[in-house]
Amino acid sequence: MSGSDGPAGRLRIQLWSFHYEPEPMGIGPIAAVLARELAARGHSVEVVAAHPHYPEPRWGIRKRPYRERRNGIAVTRVPLWPGREALGQRLRQEATFTPSLAATAPLLGRPDVAVVVSPSFPGLLPAMMNARARRVPWVLWLQDILPDGAAVTGLMDSDRLAMRLARRLERAAYRSAAKIVVISDTFRRNLESKGVPPDRIATLLNPASAPLQPAPRDPSSIDHRLTLSMGNIGHSQNLEAVVGALESSDELEEIGARLCVVGDGVRAGEVRAAISTGRTEALGVVDRSRLESLLGRTALGLVTQKPRDNDFNVPSKLMNFMGAGVPVMASVDADSEVAHIIRRSGGGWVTDSARLEQELAPTLAAALADPEERERRGAAGLAFAREQFGPDKFATRFEAVLRKAVP
């Protein structure tokens, strides 16, 4: 890499991300947005990522690191043994990625600053070691608070040795990072409760990974009975229970309401098994053009989360629904970050996921029957997205964090 022009000018930036393009959903597209926007500002950007594998390992397996360019960005790929169907496969995936990352790190150039995305959580260890060895400041970009999320979802026992070690790594990462970027105020409060100084935390909502629409949608193009769910189908979405509740609703059946599920993940089989009528269709992963067509036609975008005591993520589908001008129907914790964003923006409806059977179907039916209110809330969500989720504005805020991290 070429030399830096100093803190006020061009920076050499390494972005370490477990997920990256061409992965079609989740963190990968969001990380790619940041890389492209920083490069467009004249910075030298290098990405260090795992071989693509999410939401399913359809890109095969690579046994050695390799380099490629994606949209003008230099990407160093690290091998891993992918798998997400069971906890053992997930642990194996992380256990092969982390040493591969550690072995590849010495081959990389020395940046002015590194941005490290979590998850991968174990991948923080080689990132910290590399930053310390090269005396490079690094910024932790938290997309999930893994120890807490794993405990709440039951993936890890809070009393086991693995959890205790995870807590130690978490504390070490918070101490080591020059700055920590979190995606919600919920995350900020979580870190502050663990003793992280507030001035080291920056709250930046994730950008939309799909293009923001320039204007509200044409009402004549909308299918007023269609609701769309898209993205990862994992443990936290509770989507099989949602499908069951919507399929059993006489009110939704009476108005001919339909649900289209786009995406894949470890619970996709359970979601398909929950479908008992022709009113729900599971399409799996679709290409960009078909997804854009669905976003243009759907009356509502569905965002769901399992009821739990804490809120550990803000799904990227929320930003993309709002950025497309699609009003959102949410089944989430009433005090979650998703609920706060929807209420603050006026971009949809919030139902309590703890009262799934009582609230979601009646609220969905009422929204489908009120096109004028849907149009108003869709326009409000789009206006909010253009202010808060635009990639250019997001990158400007992130760039400011990076400059504060560089001595």
Order of alpha helices (4+ residues) and beta strands (2+ residues): beta-alpha-beta-beta-beta-alpha-beta-alpha-beta-alpha-alpha-beta-alpha-beta-beta-alpha-alpha-beta-alpha-beta-alpha-beta-alpha-beta-alpha-beta-alpha-alpha-alpha
